[in-house]
Amino acid sequence: MDVVERQGNTMTLSMGPQHPSTHGVLQVVVEISGEVVEKLEMEIGYLHTGIEKTCENLFWTQASTGIERMDYLNPLGNALCYMLAVERLLGIEERIPPRAQAIRVLLCELSRIASHCVWLGTGGIDLGAISTFFYTFDIREDILDLIEQSGGARMHPNYLRIGGVNGDVPAGFLARLDALIAKFPVRMRELRTLLQNNPILRDRMIDVGTVSAEHAVKWGLTGPALRASGIAYDVRRAFPYSGYETYEFDVPTRTEGDAYARFLVRLDEMDEAMRIVRQVRKRLDEPGPIMVDDPKIAQPPKETIALSMEALIHHFKIVSESFRVPPGDVYQAIESPRGELGFYLVSNGNNRPWRVRTRPPSLYNLQALKLIAPGQLIADAVVMIGSLDPVFGEVDR
Amino acid sequence: MPSSQTPSIAGVALDPTAVRPPLDDAEVVRVAPQQLRETLIALRDGGCTMLLDVGGVDYLDREPRFDVAYHLLALPQAAATVEAVGRPRRVRVLAGVPAEDARLPSVTDLWPSADWAEREVYDLFGIVFDGHPNLRRVQMPDDWVGHPLRKDYPLRGPAAEATPRPAFASKSNVPAGTPPSGKVAEALQRQIARARERGNA
């Protein structure tokens, strides 16, 4: 931390952009009087890579590569939101096979657990609970193994496709998933024992960074940050997609609105996510198609290309010039681990998107730090940033 | 000049928002810039309490050239169960902005969440929001020339070299003439100026 300025009793400090507690490249400039934050401003944009601009110059099918890199803790969720929006413009959202939808839900819920694991692990380090990190990254490692097995890469598999998923889950996947399902409750019990009633954690988090329901709505908070303030808005319940209306799960809420409430909501959400995973697991025993039955959109199976003229032509057309999407604009939202992730897509009828606008939940959640930090201790500002769980790939895009 | 404009194909829509019957994703309201604030205030007082997002679109050859999309969501302002939230109303307000007078009234006084979103539209599209308390670039460096998400902004080529990439340290350097944005930002500028002097010495 650098001292920028001293004046009377106040001092202006610059925290970041390289600072471990900012969870990314965030610069926070705080005006403090003693240890109390008087004013706080943030500089973002250090990780801006122009993904939205890049997407406008790629085919509809290629754009998801960049989109997965926005929220790098939930790449499959980002891709899903974009796919759903494109499918809506194409008018094929009703024709996605149930097995493809189940695989999408499975991977998104696993990503939610993995993302909350990173939040919990790094948030624990902020508070001095370093061992938590190893417990949570153990779960995350198992999940990344599953993602690698299905999509071929740990972080950005580009496994979801417009119209379904790329290939069925491989042999051995379900056995590993079963092992994770069996292990998860034990790990969660350990984590809760370690943290939930830990007096140090409670002291550091209770009544820190309190957001009232009214303010949460005004500042555009979504996800766990909104639900910790008492409003049970979950996109999976309010605007179900990918068959979420057929799964049984609760929407955990608290009313306190402080960092501890957000912590408890996320812990409960991990359990609820696993509850959905267990329901999906039962459906995966049934085989079925995993891509929409439309040769203009779904690439033909590789083995048919040498045998069928049509398959060869469709393959060539999809790879070399993608497909055209009917003109129109659409807003599609999903529940990412951080809140409402939205894509506002505009197509002018071409084979590339005209505009890909992201509604990044982290951007709006992080912005609320300006509301909650003043008047509190500077040491608590670190807890607040952690409890809002920003991902800078998504804030800056 | 090479342009980021996708090679146009005959039959593409100049105004996609008008071509297709709107999908069942939100109610769409189209307003002129003059009516924007009263429309948004009426919607907010009518229950659309959350401003989810403000985003720009550049249609290049259309008149008016830009659209700014305000996504609203009707949420209760006190603790509410899943059933009470239900399926909240979604409204998308599209404000057309002409190229020659690219400005809109700011809504930061209605929703504090509009702060960074409006700065981003200003930064990437060059649309000025009148009444915004701190209208600086947010994603691009402050001394950047041009607005990258405009469709006539060059992707690569000679024009790109004419816009030198500033050094990392100058991310927040505000050039002379930019309206000041409070004590903290000024202090930050002084810090950066000092860092630069140290670097030059």
Chai-1 contact restraints between the chains, C-beta under 6 A:
chainA,res_idxA,chainB,res_idxB,connection_type,confidence,min_distance_angstrom,max_distance_angstrom,comment,restraint_id
A,V4,B,A187,contact,1.0,0.0,6.0,A-B,restraint_1
A,V4,B,Q191,contact,1.0,0.0,6.0,A-B,restraint_2
A,E5,B,A187,contact,1.0,0.0,6.0,A-B,restraint_3
A,T12,B,A187,contact,1.0,0.0,6.0,A-B,restraint_4
A,V29,B,V184,contact,1.0,0.0,6.0,A-B,restraint_5
A,V29,B,L188,contact,1.0,0.0,6.0,A-B,restraint_6
A,E31,B,V184,contact,1.0,0.0,6.0,A-B,restraint_7
A,E41,B,V184,contact,1.0,0.0,6.0,A-B,restraint_8
A,E43,B,S172,contact,1.0,0.0,6.0,A-B,restraint_9
A,G45,B,V138,contact,1.0,0.0,6.0,A-B,restraint_10
A,G45,B,Q139,contact,1.0,0.0,6.0,A-B,restraint_11
A,H48,B,Q139,contact,1.0,0.0,6.0,A-B,restraint_12
A,K53,B,P148,contact,1.0,0.0,6.0,A-B,restraint_13
A,K53,B,L149,contact,1.0,0.0,6.0,A-B,restraint_14
A,R88,B,L23,contact,1.0,0.0,6.0,A-B,restraint_15
A,A213,B,A78,contact,1.0,0.0,6.0,A-B,restraint_16
A,A213,B,A79,contact,1.0,0.0,6.0,A-B,restraint_17
A,E214,B,Q77,contact,1.0,0.0,6.0,A-B,restraint_18
A,V217,B,T49,contact,1.0,0.0,6.0,A-B,restraint_19
A,V217,B,M50,contact,1.0,0.0,6.0,A-B,restraint_20
A,V217,B,L75,contact,1.0,0.0,6.0,A-B,restraint_21
A,V217,B,Q77,contact,1.0,0.0,6.0,A-B,restraint_22
A,W219,B,P112,contact,1.0,0.0,6.0,A-B,restraint_23
A,W219,B,S113,contact,1.0,0.0,6.0,A-B,restraint_24
A,G220,B,M50,contact,1.0,0.0,6.0,A-B,restraint_25
A,G220,B,L51,contact,1.0,0.0,6.0,A-B,restraint_26
A,G220,B,S113,contact,1.0,0.0,6.0,A-B,restraint_27
A,G230,B,A79,contact,1.0,0.0,6.0,A-B,restraint_28
A,I231,B,A80,contact,1.0,0.0,6.0,A-B,restraint_29
A,A232,B,T81,contact,1.0,0.0,6.0,A-B,restraint_30
A,A232,B,V82,contact,1.0,0.0,6.0,A-B,restraint_31
A,A232,B,V85,contact,1.0,0.0,6.0,A-B,restraint_32
A,Y233,B,L75,contact,1.0,0.0,6.0,A-B,restraint_33
A,Y233,B,V85,contact,1.0,0.0,6.0,A-B,restraint_34
A,R237,B,V82,contact,1.0,0.0,6.0,A-B,restraint_35
A,A238,B,R87,contact,1.0,0.0,6.0,A-B,restraint_36
A,A238,B,P88,contact,1.0,0.0,6.0,A-B,restraint_37
A,V251,B,V82,contact,1.0,0.0,6.0,A-B,restraint_38
A,T255,B,A79,contact,1.0,0.0,6.0,A-B,restraint_39
A,P327,B,A13,contact,1.0,0.0,6.0,A-B,restraint_40
A,P327,B,P16,contact,1.0,0.0,6.0,A-B,restraint_41
A,P327,B,V19,contact,1.0,0.0,6.0,A-B,restraint_42
A,P327,B,R20,contact,1.0,0.0,6.0,A-B,restraint_43
A,G328,B,P16,contact,1.0,0.0,6.0,A-B,restraint_44
A,G328,B,R20,contact,1.0,0.0,6.0,A-B,restraint_45
A,D329,B,P16,contact,1.0,0.0,6.0,A-B,restraint_46
A,D329,B,T17,contact,1.0,0.0,6.0,A-B,restraint_47
A,V330,B,L23,contact,1.0,0.0,6.0,A-B,restraint_48
A,V330,B,D25,contact,1.0,0.0,6.0,A-B,restraint_49
A,Y331,B,D25,contact,1.0,0.0,6.0,A-B,restraint_50
A,Y331,B,A26,contact,1.0,0.0,6.0,A-B,restraint_51
A,Y344,B,G55,contact,1.0,0.0,6.0,A-B,restraint_52
A,Y344,B,A69,contact,1.0,0.0,6.0,A-B,restraint_53
A,V346,B,P16,contact,1.0,0.0,6.0,A-B,restraint_54
A,V346,B,V57,contact,1.0,0.0,6.0,A-B,restraint_55
A,N348,B,V12,contact,1.0,0.0,6.0,A-B,restraint_56
A,N348,B,A13,contact,1.0,0.0,6.0,A-B,restraint_57
A,N348,B,P16,contact,1.0,0.0,6.0,A-B,restraint_58
A,G349,B,V12,contact,1.0,0.0,6.0,A-B,restraint_59
A,G349,B,A13,contact,1.0,0.0,6.0,A-B,restraint_60
A,N350,B,T6,contact,1.0,0.0,6.0,A-B,restraint_61
A,N350,B,I9,contact,1.0,0.0,6.0,A-B,restraint_62
A,N350,B,V12,contact,1.0,0.0,6.0,A-B,restraint_63
A,R352,B,T6,contact,1.0,0.0,6.0,A-B,restraint_64
A,R355,B,V57,contact,1.0,0.0,6.0,A-B,restraint_65
A,R357,B,G55,contact,1.0,0.0,6.0,A-B,restraint_66
A,R359,B,L52,contact,1.0,0.0,6.0,A-B,restraint_67
A,R359,B,D53,contact,1.0,0.0,6.0,A-B,restraint_68
A,Y364,B,S113,contact,1.0,0.0,6.0,A-B,restraint_69
A,Q367,B,W116,contact,1.0,0.0,6.0,A-B,restraint_70
